[in-house]
Amino acid sequence: MDLQLKRSLLLLLVLLGFVGYGLGLVSADNNGSGEQPLSKIAIHKATRALNDSSSITAYPSLLGLKGEDTQWVKVDVVNPEPSTNDWVGVFSPANFNSSTCPPVNDPKEQTPYICTAPIKYMFANNYNSQYTKTGKASLKFQLINQRADFSFALFSGGLSNPKLVAVSNSISFVNPKAPLYPRLAQGKSWDVMTVTWTSGYNINEAVPFVEWGLNRQFPTRSPAGTLTFTRNSMCGSPARTVGWRDPGFIHTSFLKDLWPNSVYTYRMGHILSSGSIIRSKLYSFKSSPYPGQDSLQRVIIFGDMGKGERDGSNEYSNYQPGSLNTTDQLIKDLENIDIVFHIGDITYANGYISQWDQFTSQVEPIASKVAYMIASGNHERTWPNSGSFYNHMDSGGECGVLAETMFYVPAENRAKFWYSTDYGMFHFCVADTEHDWREGSEQYRFIENCLASVDRQKQPWLIFAAHRVLGYSSDYYYGLEGSFEEPMGRESMQKLWQKYKVDIAFYGHVHNYERSCPIYQNQCVNSERSHYSGPPNGTIHVVVGGAGSHLSKFSQVTPKWSLYKDYDHGFGKLTAFNHSSLLFEYKKSRDGDVYDSFTISRDYRDVLACVQDSCEPTTLAY
């Protein structure tokens, strides 16, 4: 091939990259392998092929006898005609035949035999290498309490052409409706902590509440509100079809007038119509410091973690390979964490509703102990003709309903997922990049007000966070686009970051780690690499989107502003020692060790100092 032809082909590939990006055919978070595992199953094509010689048995039949909400289950499979494509699906509720299917509107269309996806699945030869020879296998599944019974089904024909061969006995938790999986979040005031949890109790069955107090005493009982949603609340498939599962009831209670820096014990409960009370196990949290309080304050921040399966199920597409490592590192270091920010792409359920329960179970050790603040990502919100800024189908038809209901955030309107929150010396402005952020928009006005409202003498550390990269990233597809940012990203935002002297801007969406120099208008404004002092004349931009999902490759071009990048799973940690000293660390999920860090040292007078495009007007008059 001659040189001119090579150049022509290269130019064509680049142009195709531009076109694909502009049309939404490719995007930063698609850069890598990965597919929602349950979407691989063509469950609507399933046919009945029951074989009396085949069997599948699950035990124990009753789970949670000691109060557990998670338990391992053994499943024995016997199949006289085994194949490498045989797989076992876990269904909940246990009855999954056509009687549970919604009515078909078109009389010419036949109702499918099964119209609900399993909550997880595993191939029969997983951990059973002799299965195709013996026709026998023993599998282990880890189940969580999800408000209904379970059954296991053996299918032949692989995932694309499933044939139902055998169905197991049903098994269940002792109390499937129990209050579970508490998620703490900051309220709209520093002295309010919210507790959100899931149960099977509607308000006509039981009254929800939280008992709480200092020193393991429970002098206060606070009421809780109850929310849920229906299939009709979903915007499209699979959330509205094969991915639908009853979400139960989501309760939120507001624990108010908290003393700062104090350890509270709490438990959720429900008063049944009979007068008896169902209570959860005990949990505890430490309340927030007073805004501006000078003390050690530690913040974890990351995006795109998703969920994993400890039993090895659902992982054949390697969709979120780092999720459990990140979760386990946070649990291991929980005594050194005060608050967590998960900035978008929470579960990657993508319309398979059951996965939200599994995610809240996975993060329960963290979210029940410290505030777990989330932001909206494309995999929570984006859906065509639903009011989102992008017309892609990344949410799988959820269109924000799950994120807005399953977690509390202190937004004025949770359908518009932008908010501010304080933690001691930190002031956070959290944007929603699935809605318009450009100058003149409602969100732009919020962001400017959020940045302008902070008293930097009391809260010197000003942090901006968003899911998509509105700042700087040398992601491969951003490189094709040419400006190394989400299209239209920083054009409106950078003058606000500069005007209000934002210290650090954090992003997810791109599944890797990268840190910029302090930067303004595409130019580094400080030659240091790891220690910054004096006036904040630019913002440091940090991508922390590598918490769990498949990794995103970098552009072959490394911009001058990119100081450190890592193609691995990890998360960020901020530590404020006082009003003058801040440490940032990037830790890898595989070992929890620090692989990149920088410090900021400055006094209040430095924040007040005049820097480019951020000078207060002055006069010569006396």
ZAMARGU-4260 file (C-alpha; in steps of 0.2 Angstrom, whole numbers, plus 5000, padded with zeros to 4 digits):
<rodrens>
0) 5000/5000/5000 | 5008/5017/4995 | 5010/5031/5007 | 4996/5042/4999 | 4983/5028/5001
5) 4988/5025/5019 | 4986/5044/5022 | 4969/5044/5014 | 4963/5029/5024 | 4968/5037/5040
10) 4959/5053/5036 | 4943/5043/5032 | 4944/5034/5049 | 4946/5051/5058 | 4932/5058/5049
15) 4921/5043/5053 | 4926/5046/5071 | 4920/5064/5070 | 4903/5059/5062 | 4900/5045/5074
20) 4904/5056/5089 | 4892/5070/5082 | 4878/5058/5079 | 4880/5050/5096 | 4885/5033/5088
25) 4901/5033/5099 | 4904/5042/5116 | 4917/5043/5129 | 4910/5030/5140 | 4907/5017/5126
30) 4926/5017/5123 | 4930/4999/5128 | 4920/4983/5129 | 4905/4980/5139 | 4886/4976/5138
35) 4873/4975/5152 | 4874/4956/5155 | 4855/4953/5156 | 4852/4962/5139 | 4861/4947/5131
40) 4847/4936/5136 | 4833/4935/5123 | 4820/4930/5136 | 4805/4935/5126 | 4810/4921/5113
45) 4811/4907/5127 | 4801/4891/5123 | 4795/4877/5134 | 4805/4861/5132 | 4803/4853/5150
50) 4811/4837/5152 | 4805/4824/5165 | 4823/4817/5166 | 4831/4834/5170 | 4830/4842/5187
55) 4836/4858/5197 | 4835/4859/5216 | 4839/4874/5227 | 4842/4874/5245 | 4840/4879/5259
60) 4822/4883/5255 | 4821/4896/5269 | 4833/4910/5270 | 4837/4923/5283 | 4834/4913/5298
65) 4847/4922/5308 | 4841/4939/5302 | 4853/4939/5287 | 4848/4949/5271 | 4861/4940/5260
70) 4864/4922/5259 | 4872/4909/5249 | 4861/4896/5240 | 4867/4879/5232 | 4858/4874/5216
75) 4860/4856/5210 | 4857/4852/5191 | 4854/4836/5183 | 4852/4836/5164 | 4854/4820/5153
80) 4857/4830/5138 | 4870/4843/5144 | 4878/4857/5133 | 4891/4870/5135 | 4877/4883/5132
85) 4866/4877/5146 | 4863/4891/5159 | 4853/4894/5175 | 4843/4909/5178 | 4837/4916/5195
90) 4819/4922/5194 | 4810/4933/5207 | 4796/4932/5210 | 4797/4913/5208 | 4782/4912/5196
95) 4789/4919/5180 | 4777/4911/5166 | 4766/4920/5154 | 4752/4923/5167 | 4763/4937/5174
100) 4765/4946/5157 | 4756/4962/5153 | 4742/4961/5140 | 4748/4961/5121 | 4739/4975/5112
105) 4741/4968/5095 | 4729/4952/5093 | 4741/4945/5080 | 4755/4945/5092 | 4758/4930/5103
110) 4761/4933/5121 | 4778/4927/5125 | 4780/4912/5137 | 4792/4922/5148 | 4792/4941/5148
115) 4803/4945/5163 | 4822/4944/5163 | 4831/4934/5177 | 4839/4944/5191 | 4855/4935/5187
120) 4862/4920/5178 | 4876/4908/5177 | 4882/4895/5165 | 4879/4877/5171 | 4898/4872/5167
125) 4904/4887/5178 | 4915/4879/5191 | 4909/4862/5184 | 4921/4857/5171 | 4914/4839/5169
130) 4896/4845/5167 | 4895/4841/5148 | 4901/4823/5152 | 4891/4819/5168 | 4876/4830/5165
135) 4878/4835/5184 | 4883/4852/5191 | 4882/4861/5208 | 4881/4880/5207 | 4882/4893/5221
140) 4872/4909/5220 | 4872/4923/5232 | 4855/4930/5235 | 4849/4946/5243 | 4832/4949/5251
145) 4822/4957/5236 | 4804/4957/5243 | 4799/4941/5234 | 4802/4922/5233 | 4815/4915/5220
150) 4816/4900/5208 | 4829/4893/5197 | 4827/4888/5179 | 4838/4878/5168 | 4839/4883/5150
155) 4847/4875/5135 | 4850/4884/5118 | 4861/4897/5125 | 4856/4915/5129 | 4850/4919/5112
160) 4838/4905/5110 | 4833/4899/5127 | 4823/4883/5130 | 4816/4880/5147 | 4822/4862/5152
165) 4818/4862/5171 | 4812/4873/5185 | 4817/4872/5204 | 4807/4873/5220 | 4804/4890/5226
170) 4814/4898/5241 | 4811/4913/5251 | 4818/4924/5265 | 4809/4923/5281 | 4803/4941/5280
175) 4804/4946/5262 | 4796/4964/5266 | 4809/4968/5279 | 4817/4986/5279 | 4834/4985/5271
180) 4849/4994/5263 | 4849/5011/5271 | 4857/5025/5261 | 4862/5041/5271 | 4863/5058/5262
185) 4865/5075/5268 | 4849/5085/5270 | 4847/5103/5263 | 4855/5109/5280 | 4871/5104/5287
190) 4862/5098/5303 | 4850/5086/5294 | 4854/5068/5289 | 4842/5058/5278 | 4839/5040/5279
195) 4832/5031/5264 | 4828/5013/5263 | 4818/5000/5254 | 4804/4988/5260 | 4789/4978/5255
200) 4777/4988/5266 | 4765/5000/5258 | 4758/5014/5269 | 4741/5005/5270 | 4750/4990/5278
205) 4763/4999/5289 | 4769/5016/5295 | 4788/5019/5292 | 4799/5027/5304 | 4817/5029/5310
210) 4822/5027/5329 | 4838/5037/5332 | 4848/5045/5346 | 4865/5048/5354 | 4875/5034/5363
215) 4864/5020/5357 | 4849/5028/5365 | 4833/5030/5355 | 4824/5045/5362 | 4818/5051/5345
220) 4806/5043/5332 | 4805/5052/5315 | 4792/5048/5302 | 4796/5044/5285 | 4789/5047/5268
225) 4785/5033/5255 | 4788/5033/5237 | 4786/5020/5223 | 4784/5019/5204 | 4775/5008/5191
230) 4779/5001/5175 | 4770/5015/5167 | 4783/5027/5175 | 4796/5020/5164 | 4800/5028/5147
235) 4804/5013/5137 | 4812/4996/5135 | 4819/4986/5144 | 4813/4995/5159 | 4795/4995/5153
240) 4796/4977/5147 | 4808/4962/5151 | 4818/4973/5163 | 4803/4978/5174 | 4802/4972/5192
245) 4792/4979/5206 | 4803/4991/5216 | 4794/4989/5232 | 4793/5005/5243 | 4806/5018/5246
250) 4806/5027/5262 | 4815/5043/5267 | 4816/5050/5285 | 4824/5067/5290 | 4834/5067/5306
255) 4835/5085/5311 | 4844/5097/5323 | 4859/5085/5324 | 4874/5090/5335 | 4890/5092/5325
260) 4903/5078/5325 | 4892/5067/5335 | 4889/5048/5333 | 4871/5043/5331 | 4864/5026/5332
265) 4848/5022/5321 | 4837/5009/5315 | 4822/5009/5302 | 4805/5001/5307 | 4787/4999/5302
270) 4772/4999/5313 | 4760/4985/5306 | 4741/4987/5307 | 4741/4974/5320 | 4751/4985/5331
275) 4767/4975/5330 | 4783/4983/5325 | 4796/4977/5312 | 4814/4984/5315 | 4830/4983/5305
280) 4847/4980/5313 | 4856/4994/5321 | 4867/5006/5311 | 4877/5022/5316 | 4884/5037/5308
285) 4894/5053/5313 | 4885/5069/5310 | 4893/5083/5299 | 4904/5096/5306 | 4898/5114/5306
290) 4901/5123/5290 | 4918/5131/5292 | 4924/5120/5306 | 4942/5118/5307 | 4945/5099/5308
295) 4951/5084/5299 | 4939/5081/5285 | 4940/5067/5272 | 4930/5065/5256 | 4929/5051/5243
300) 4924/5054/5225 | 4922/5043/5210 | 4911/5039/5195 | 4905/5025/5185 | 4907/5011/5198
305) 4892/5000/5194 | 4889/4983/5203 | 4897/4966/5203 | 4892/4949/5208 | 4902/4940/5222
310) 4896/4923/5215 | 4903/4926/5198 | 4886/4927/5189 | 4882/4940/5176 | 4900/4943/5173
315) 4903/4935/5156 | 4904/4952/5147 | 4916/4959/5160 | 4905/4974/5162 | 4910/4981/5178
320) 4926/4972/5183 | 4933/4984/5196 | 4916/4987/5205 | 4919/4975/5219 | 4937/4980/5222
325) 4932/4998/5224 | 4918/4994/5236 | 4929/4983/5246 | 4943/4996/5247 | 4931/5009/5254
330) 4924/4997/5266 | 4941/4993/5272 | 4946/5011/5275 | 4928/5016/5281 | 4935/5023/5297
335) 4945/5036/5287 | 4931/5042/5276 | 4918/5055/5281 | 4907/5057/5265 | 4906/5049/5248
340) 4902/5057/5231 | 4897/5044/5217 | 4896/5056/5202 | 4885/5047/5190 | 4883/5030/5182
345) 4878/5022/5198 | 4872/5004/5194 | 4872/5002/5175 | 4856/4993/5177 | 4851/5001/5160
350) 4833/4997/5163 | 4834/4980/5173 | 4826/4986/5188 | 4832/4972/5200 | 4850/4978/5198
355) 4846/4993/5209 | 4842/4982/5224 | 4858/4973/5221 | 4868/4989/5220 | 4861/4996/5237
360) 4865/4979/5245 | 4883/4980/5239 | 4886/4998/5245 | 4876/4996/5261 | 4891/4994/5272
365) 4897/5011/5266 | 4880/5021/5263 | 4873/5016/5280 | 4888/5023/5289 | 4892/5039/5279
370) 4883/5051/5268 | 4882/5043/5250 | 4879/5058/5238 | 4876/5054/5220 | 4875/5063/5204
375) 4865/5059/5188 | 4874/5051/5173 | 4869/5046/5156 | 4865/5028/5162 | 4853/5035/5174
380) 4844/5048/5164 | 4847/5049/5145 | 4832/5043/5134 | 4825/5051/5118 | 4811/5063/5120
385) 4811/5063/5139 | 4818/5080/5142 | 4836/5075/5144 | 4849/5085/5135 | 4855/5070/5125
390) 4844/5059/5114 | 4853/5043/5117 | 4846/5027/5125 | 4859/5024/5139 | 4846/5023/5153
395) 4837/5008/5146 | 4821/5017/5148 | 4823/5022/5166 | 4824/5041/5161 | 4830/5046/5179
400) 4816/5038/5189 | 4826/5025/5198 | 4840/5037/5203 | 4828/5050/5208 | 4818/5038/5219
405) 4831/5026/5226 | 4843/5040/5232 | 4840/5056/5241 | 4849/5072/5235 | 4846/5090/5242
410) 4840/5097/5226 | 4825/5108/5224 | 4818/5097/5211 | 4826/5079/5210 | 4820/5078/5192
415) 4833/5092/5189 | 4848/5083/5198 | 4859/5098/5202 | 4862/5103/5220 | 4874/5111/5233
420) 4880/5104/5249 | 4892/5108/5263 | 4904/5098/5273 | 4914/5108/5285 | 4927/5117/5276
425) 4921/5111/5259 | 4907/5118/5248 | 4902/5107/5234 | 4892/5112/5218 | 4886/5096/5209
430) 4880/5098/5191 | 4868/5087/5181 | 4876/5085/5164 | 4860/5076/5157 | 4852/5093/5157
435) 4857/5109/5148 | 4872/5118/5157 | 4875/5131/5144 | 4875/5150/5148 | 4857/5156/5149
440) 4850/5139/5155 | 4842/5136/5172 | 4856/5125/5177 | 4869/5138/5173 | 4861/5151/5184
445) 4861/5138/5198 | 4879/5134/5196 | 4884/5152/5196 | 4873/5155/5212 | 4881/5140/5220
450) 4899/5145/5217 | 4895/5163/5221 | 4887/5159/5238 | 4901/5152/5247 | 4911/5161/5260
455) 4929/5157/5256 | 4935/5163/5273 | 4925/5149/5282 | 4924/5136/5267 | 4941/5139/5257
460) 4939/5123/5247 | 4927/5125/5233 | 4923/5109/5223 | 4914/5107/5206 | 4908/5090/5201
465) 4898/5083/5186 | 4897/5067/5177 | 4902/5071/5159 | 4919/5079/5157 | 4914/5098/5155
470) 4933/5102/5158 | 4948/5092/5151 | 4951/5074/5147 | 4962/5066/5134 | 4950/5051/5131
475) 4951/5043/5114 | 4934/5049/5108 | 4936/5067/5115 | 4953/5067/5105 | 4944/5063/5089
480) 4932/5077/5093 | 4947/5088/5094 | 4944/5098/5110 | 4947/5085/5123 | 4931/5088/5132
485) 4912/5084/5131 | 4906/5094/5116 | 4901/5112/5122 | 4908/5107/5139 | 4919/5121/5146
490) 4914/5135/5134 | 4901/5141/5146 | 4909/5134/5162 | 4927/5140/5162 | 4923/5158/5165
495) 4913/5153/5181 | 4927/5142/5187 | 4939/5156/5185 | 4928/5170/5191 | 4924/5160/5207
500) 4941/5152/5209 | 4936/5134/5209 | 4950/5123/5217 | 4946/5107/5208 | 4933/5100/5196
505) 4929/5082/5196 | 4921/5071/5182 | 4916/5053/5178 | 4910/5046/5162 | 4927/5042/5155
510) 4933/5026/5163 | 4950/5030/5168 | 4960/5042/5179 | 4968/5059/5173 | 4974/5075/5181
515) 4977/5092/5173 | 4988/5106/5179 | 4979/5121/5186 | 4972/5127/5169 | 4962/5141/5161
520) 4958/5143/5143 | 4968/5128/5138 | 4984/5134/5146 | 4993/5129/5161 | 4994/5143/5173
525) 5006/5135/5186 | 5022/5125/5182 | 5022/5115/5197 | 5016/5096/5196 | 5012/5091/5214
530) 5011/5106/5226 | 5002/5122/5223 | 5002/5138/5233 | 4997/5156/5232 | 4982/5163/5223
535) 4971/5151/5213 | 4974/5157/5196 | 4967/5141/5187 | 4956/5126/5191 | 4963/5108/5192
540) 4952/5096/5182 | 4952/5077/5188 | 4943/5063/5179 | 4939/5049/5192 | 4928/5038/5181
545) 4937/5022/5183 | 4929/5015/5199 | 4922/5000/5191 | 4916/4999/5173 | 4926/4993/5158
550) 4941/5005/5155 | 4942/5019/5142 | 4957/5021/5132 | 4966/5037/5130 | 4970/5047/5115
555) 4987/5044/5106 | 4990/5062/5109 | 4994/5068/5126 | 4990/5086/5129 | 5003/5097/5138
560) 4990/5100/5152 | 4989/5082/5156 | 5000/5079/5171 | 4996/5061/5176 | 4985/5048/5168
565) 4981/5029/5173 | 4972/5016/5163 | 4966/5006/5178 | 4952/5006/5191 | 4953/5018/5206
570) 4945/5033/5215 | 4950/5049/5223 | 4951/5055/5241 | 4952/5073/5247 | 4958/5077/5264
575) 4957/5094/5272 | 4968/5096/5286 | 4963/5114/5290 | 4959/5131/5281 | 4976/5132/5273
580) 4980/5114/5268 | 4972/5101/5256 | 4978/5084/5250 | 4971/5075/5235 | 4976/5056/5232
585) 4972/5044/5218 | 4971/5026/5225 | 4970/5011/5214 | 4955/4999/5218 | 4966/4983/5217
590) 4977/4988/5232 | 4971/5004/5240 | 4988/5012/5238 | 4991/5030/5232 | 4998/5032/5214
595) 4996/5050/5212 | 4994/5065/5223 | 4995/5084/5225 | 4993/5097/5239 | 4986/5114/5239
600) 4992/5127/5252 | 4985/5144/5253 | 4978/5158/5265 | 4962/5167/5264 | 4972/5182/5256
605) 4977/5171/5242 | 4958/5168/5238 | 4955/5186/5238 | 4969/5191/5227 | 4966/5197/5209
610) 4969/5184/5195 | 4966/5184/5177 | 4947/5187/5173 | 4943/5186/5192 | 4946/5203/5199
615) 4934/5214/5209 | 4932/5231/5203 | 4942/5245/5212 | 4941/5264/5213 | 4954/5278/5217
620) 4941/5287/5227 | 4943/5289/5246
</rodrens>
